[in-house]
Amino acid sequence: MATITATTQKTSPPGILKNRAARKLLALALIAAILVPLAATRWSTGTWPDALTVDVSGPLATTSDWIIDNRDSHPLFLYFFGHVSNAVVIAVRAVYLALLAVGWAGVTAVAGLVAWRVAGVRLALGTSAAFLACGLLGMWVPTMQTLALMVVAVAASVLVGALLGLAAGLSDRMDRVLRPVLDTMQVLPAFAYLLPVVLVFGIGVPAAVLATVVYAAPPMARLTSLGLRGADKEVLEAVESLGATARQRLLTARIPLARKELLLGLNQTIMMALSMAVIASVIGAGGLGDRVYQALASVDVGAALAAGVPIVLLAVVLDRVTGAAGARLGQAPAQGARVLWLSALAAAVAVAVAGRLAGRLEWPAGWIVGIAEPVNRAVDWMTAHLYSGVPVIGGTADWAARFTTWVLDPLRDGLQWLPWWSVLLAVAALAWLIGTWRTALTAVLAMAAIGVLGVWDQSLDTLSQVLAAVAVTLVIGFATGIAAARSDRVERLLRPVLDVFQTMPQFVYLIPVVALFGVGRAPAVAAAIVYALPAVVRITTQGLRQVDPAALESARSLGATSGQQLRQVQLPLARPALLLAVNQGVVLVLAVVIIGGLVGGGALGYDVVFGLAQGDLATGLVAGAAIVCLGLMLDRVTQPTERRAKKGA
């Protein structure tokens, strides 16, 4: 017996090798021991070697010239893209003219009526107040321009997304084909969509609408597929047993069972479309986004805020109405609801007709409240008293300068100093530890593609800004999320603040940071932090609150203090939610850091802005492709794949 035991002890692997992470790191170390000396011998330079760079500027310039030269004559443009462009222009113009024909009173009444019908009296009053506020700020016409573009873009996004989701939900093969495409589109920042669309359709409304459709359709596709695949199997079997055809099963069972997911997809599509509609002002979308963009270009914070507030109001109203509609889905209508609905509809029509007969279609100029001048005076006061020279703590400009000098510059210089192979090795280690070898391979190939494109240094500059913003976001977000999870009062106080920040389009975040910090990389990082915080706080709070109460009760019965319960029970059990918070924080930070190129963020964001401004496809498209690769790498490095890891271990 003793001999058997001794033999077993001799042949068993060391304890450290029993750990899956240790085995992965050991395998990676063995691979690195072979490949790194070869790479260091062949390419001794620390930065990405020129021999491994592919110059794509020539082919891209040739492609750009061909498209520009043939845009007015080639059959592809004349008989396909041309018709698409004309249809978009006609649709947007028709909606815009209809809104103007109804007048401000009619639009407000109809919007309040729709909100009341799907969400109740309280939201109806809030919706009407939001539209009236747009008029009071002097932004009625730009708001109608943005709303017209939104209506067309959302309708097209829902149609495209629903068709793709339908295909993915009914076919496993189509689901496998679409999944990597939707993954890439999800991590691709909105700015990267603009240049290819502009090249084909030119500056104007068609390009803005189609870029919005490409950006906003994926959530509808994902949630449609999820809803169809998650339909109750017993219900489907019961319908099939009654002899229903595949088409009848889809229309009478699958789609009705997926109504909540479909409505959530509509909600997400609306929010992303509004965000993109504002960003698309850079390529001639007009409306509120154009007012914000022009104000930012002249650093007119008051004018930017006057246009930014209606954007936020539209976002909050649309989010609340669609969310409330989803919550009330399936409830039986109250008695007499049809009579009330018809009465309210008649009242709304009467208001619209009365406004038209009275010639009061446009918002009265005497009812406009100008906030630009008071806001600019407040900004001037802040610049004079808070921007610099504040005793002891220093001003906001000092904070930005110190953050740049002490954090951003060292981080950027450190990443650019590292040998290129060590960066790839670190990416591989992180991705493999959190996922599988396929995850690591995808992340490494995405990072290597950045070097091949010849934008290694710019990408590491952008990466340094992302890492700094993510670090601050996670520290603040985790601390705030823990406080909200442990206190109902804190959670109630934070909810409206997070709601506003989460529905605010990306572009609007640049307004206050420019006023407080000026231009540069630090303001871009600050805007990214504020944009990503709500998602991190919400996911952290939800994850901690969903920890099994039995585990907490067991810890309390053993005498664990509140801090011990948090450290030893809640945080370990909420690990999947915390990892998801990290992943979402990274993706959201990257999106705004790129937009930060408009306010001096530099790096890849600047290259995209420069390419858009100059029509330089090579610069803009290469930067956009690098952003995709960087986003894909960061997504893989921070996205746990535990189920696949168990299979591949």
Residue pairs with C-beta under 8 A, 6 or more apart in sequence:
16 22
17 23
17 26
20 645
20 649
21 433
24 432
24 433
25 429
25 433
28 425
28 428
28 429
28 432
32 425
35 421
36 421
36 425
39 421
40 419
40 421
43 49
43 51
43 52
43 420
46 417
46 418
46 419
46 420
47 416
47 420
47 456
47 457
48 420
48 451
48 454
48 456
49 420
52 451
52 452
53 451
53 452
53 453
53 454
54 452
54 453
54 454
55 454
56 453
56 618
56 622
57 618
57 619
57 622
60 617
60 618
60 621
60 622
61 617
61 618
63 617
64 199
64 615
64 617
64 618
67 199
67 200
68 199
70 77
71 77
71 200
71 202
72 78
77 200
81 200
81 201
84 206
84 210
85 201
85 206
88 152
88 205
88 206
88 209
88 210
89 204
89 205
89 206
91 152
92 148
92 149
92 152
92 205
92 209
93 148
95 147
95 148
95 151
95 152
96 144
96 145
96 148
99 107
99 144
99 147
99 148
100 144
100 361
101 356
101 361
102 110
102 352
102 355
102 356
102 361
103 352
103 355
103 356
103 360
103 361
103 362
104 131
104 135
104 140
104 355
104 360
104 361
104 362
104 363
105 351
105 352
105 354
105 355
105 360
106 348
106 349
106 351
106 352
106 353
106 355
106 356
107 131
107 144
108 128
108 131
108 132
109 128
109 347
109 348
109 351
109 352
110 348
110 352
111 127
111 128
111 131
111 317
112 124
112 125
112 127
112 128
112 131
112 348
113 124
113 344
113 345
113 347
113 348
114 127
114 321
115 123
115 124
115 126
115 127
115 128
115 317
115 321
116 123
116 124
116 344
117 341
117 344
118 321
118 324
118 325
118 328
119 320
119 321
119 324
119 325
119 328
120 324
120 328
123 317
123 320
123 321
123 324
126 317
126 320
127 317
127 321
130 313
130 314
130 316
130 317
131 143
133 309
133 310
133 313
134 140
134 143
134 310
134 313
134 314
135 363
135 367
135 368
136 367
136 368
136 369
137 306
137 309
137 310
137 368
137 369
137 371
138 306
138 363
138 368
138 369
138 370
139 288
139 291
139 306
139 307
139 310
140 362
140 363
141 362
141 363
142 286
142 287
142 288
142 290
142 291
142 307
142 310
143 287
143 288
143 310
143 314
145 286
145 287
145 288
146 274
146 277
146 278
146 285
146 286
146 287
146 288
146 289
146 311
146 314
147 314
149 205
149 208
149 209
149 212
149 277
149 285
149 286
149 287
150 270
150 273
150 274
150 277
150 314
152 209
153 209
153 212
153 213
153 216
153 273
153 276
153 277
154 216
154 266
154 269
154 270
154 273
156 209
156 213
157 212
157 213
157 216
157 217
157 220
157 269
157 273
158 217
158 220
158 265
158 266
158 269
160 213
160 217
160 220
160 221
161 216
161 217
161 218
161 219
161 220
161 221
161 224
161 265
161 269
162 220
162 221
162 224
162 262
162 265
164 178
164 217
164 220
164 221
164 224
164 225
165 220
165 221
165 222
165 223
165 224
165 225
165 227
165 228
165 265
166 224
166 225
166 228
167 174
167 178
168 174
168 175
168 178
168 179
168 221
168 224
168 225
169 175
169 224
169 225
169 226
169 227
169 228
169 229
169 254
169 258
170 228
170 250
175 225
178 221
178 225
182 218
182 221
182 222
183 632
183 635
184 628
184 632
185 214
185 215
185 218
186 218
186 587
186 635
187 587
187 590
187 628
187 631
187 632
187 634
187 635
188 624
188 627
188 628
188 631
189 590
189 591
189 594
189 595
189 627
189 631
190 211
190 215
190 275
190 276
190 279
190 506
190 591
190 595
191 279
191 594
191 595
191 597
191 605
191 608
191 609
191 624
191 627
192 594
192 608
192 623
192 624
192 625
192 627
192 628
193 211
193 214
193 215
193 276
194 207
194 211
194 279
194 280
194 282
194 283
194 608
194 612
195 608
195 611
195 612
195 617
195 620
195 621
195 624
196 621
196 624
197 207
197 210
197 211
197 214
197 283
198 207
198 283
198 612
198 615
199 615
199 617
200 207
201 207
201 210
203 283
203 284
204 283
204 284
205 284
205 285
205 286
207 280
207 283
207 284
208 277
208 280
208 281
208 283
208 284
208 285
208 286
209 280
209 285
211 276
211 280
211 283
212 273
212 276
212 277
212 280
215 272
215 273
215 276
216 269
216 270
216 272
216 273
216 276
217 269
219 265
219 268
219 269
219 272
220 265
220 266
220 268
220 269
221 265
222 265
223 261
223 262
223 264
223 265
223 268
224 258
224 261
224 262
224 265
226 258
226 261
227 257
227 258
227 259
227 260
227 261
227 262
227 265
228 254
228 255
228 258
230 258
230 261
231 253
231 254
231 257
231 258
232 257
235 253
235 257
236 249
236 253
236 254
239 248
239 249
239 252
239 253
240 249
244 252
244 253
255 262
259 329
259 330
260 326
260 329
263 322
263 325
263 326
263 329
264 326
266 322
267 319
267 322
267 323
267 326
270 318
270 319
270 322
271 315
271 318
271 319
271 503
274 311
274 314
274 315
274 318
274 505
275 315
275 505
275 506
275 507
277 285
277 287
277 289
278 285
278 288
278 289
278 292
278 311
278 505
278 506
278 507
278 508
279 289
279 505
279 506
279 507
279 595
280 289
281 287
281 288
281 289
281 290
281 292
281 293
281 507
282 293
282 609
282 612
283 612
284 290
288 307
288 308
288 310
288 311
289 307
289 311
289 507
291 303
291 304
291 306
291 307
292 304
292 307
292 308
292 311
292 507
292 508
292 511
293 507
294 303
295 301
295 302
295 303
295 304
295 307
295 511
296 304
296 510
296 511
296 514
296 598
296 599
299 514
300 372
300 376
301 375
301 376
301 379
301 511
301 512
301 514
301 515
302 371
302 372
302 373
302 374
302 375
302 376
302 379
303 372
304 511
305 371
305 372
305 375
305 511
306 370
306 371
306 372
306 375
308 507
308 508
308 511
311 504
311 505
311 507
311 508
312 500
312 503
312 504
312 505
312 508
315 503
315 504
315 505
316 499
316 500
316 503
319 499
319 503
355 361
379 515
382 396
382 515
382 516
383 515
386 395
386 396
386 516
387 395
387 396
387 397
387 516
387 518
388 394
388 395
388 396
388 397
388 398
389 395
390 398
394 402
396 516
396 517
397 517
397 518
399 517
399 522
400 517
400 518
400 520
400 522
400 523
400 526
401 522
403 468
403 522
403 525
404 520
404 521
404 522
407 468
408 464
408 465
408 468
408 521
408 522
408 525
411 464
411 467
411 468
412 460
412 461
412 464
412 465
415 423
415 460
415 463
415 464
416 457
416 460
416 461
420 451
420 456
423 447
423 460
424 444
424 447
424 448
427 440
427 443
427 444
427 447
427 633
427 637
428 440
428 443
428 444
429 440
430 443
430 637
431 439
431 440
431 442
431 443
431 444
431 633
431 636
431 637
432 439
432 440
434 579
434 637
434 638
434 639
434 640
434 641
435 636
435 639
435 640
435 641
435 644
435 645
436 641
436 644
436 645
436 647
436 648
437 648
438 644
438 648
439 636
439 639
439 641
439 644
440 636
442 632
442 636
443 632
443 633
443 636
443 637
446 629
446 630
446 632
446 633
446 636
447 629
447 630
447 633
449 625
449 626
449 629
450 456
450 459
450 626
450 629
450 630
453 622
453 625
453 626
453 629
454 622
455 604
455 607
455 622
455 623
455 626
458 603
458 604
458 607
458 623
458 626
459 603
459 604
459 626
459 629
459 630
461 602
461 603
461 604
462 590
462 593
462 594
462 603
462 604
462 605
462 627
462 630
463 630
465 521
465 524
465 525
465 528
465 593
465 596
465 601
465 603
466 528
466 586
466 589
466 590
466 593
466 630
466 634
468 525
469 525
469 528
469 529
469 532
469 589
469 593
470 532
470 582
470 585
470 586
470 589
472 525
472 529
473 528
473 529
473 532
473 533
473 536
473 585
473 589
474 536
474 581
474 582
474 585
476 529
476 533
477 532
477 533
477 536
477 537
477 540
477 581
477 585
478 536
478 540
478 578
478 581
480 494
480 533
480 537
480 540
481 536
481 537
481 538
481 539
481 540
481 541
481 544
481 581
482 540
482 544
482 566
483 490
484 490
484 491
484 494
484 537
484 540
484 541
485 491
485 540
485 541
485 544
485 545
485 570
486 544
486 562
486 566
491 541
494 537
498 534
498 537
498 538
501 530
501 531
501 533
501 534
502 534
502 535
502 538
504 531
506 531
506 591
506 592
506 595
507 595
509 527
509 528
509 530
509 531
509 592
510 523
510 527
510 595
510 596
510 598
510 599
513 523
513 524
513 526
513 527
513 530
513 599
514 523
514 599
516 523
516 526
517 523
517 526
519 599
519 600
520 599
520 600
520 601
521 596
521 600
521 601
521 602
523 596
523 599
523 600
523 601
524 592
524 593
524 595
524 596
524 597
524 599
524 600
524 601
524 605
525 593
525 596
525 601
527 592
527 595
527 596
527 599
528 588
528 589
528 590
528 591
528 592
528 593
528 596
529 589
531 588
531 589
531 591
531 592
532 584
532 585
532 588
532 589
532 592
535 581
535 584
535 585
535 588
536 581
536 582
536 584
536 585
539 577
539 578
539 580
539 581
539 584
540 574
540 577
540 578
540 581
542 577
543 574
543 576
543 577
543 578
543 580
543 581
544 570
544 571
544 574
544 577
546 574
546 577
547 569
547 570
547 573
547 574
548 573
551 569
551 573
552 565
552 569
552 570
555 564
555 565
555 568
555 569
556 565
560 568
560 569
571 578
576 640
576 642
579 638
579 639
579 640
580 640
582 638
583 635
583 638
583 639
586 634
586 635
586 638
587 631
587 634
587 635
590 627
590 630
590 631
590 634
593 601
593 605
594 601
594 604
594 605
594 608
594 627
595 601
595 605
596 605
597 603
597 604
597 605
597 606
597 607
597 608
597 609
598 605
598 609
604 623
604 626
604 627
604 630
607 619
607 620
607 622
607 623
608 620
608 623
608 624
608 627
610 616
610 619
610 620
611 617
611 618
611 619
611 620
611 621
611 623
611 624
612 620
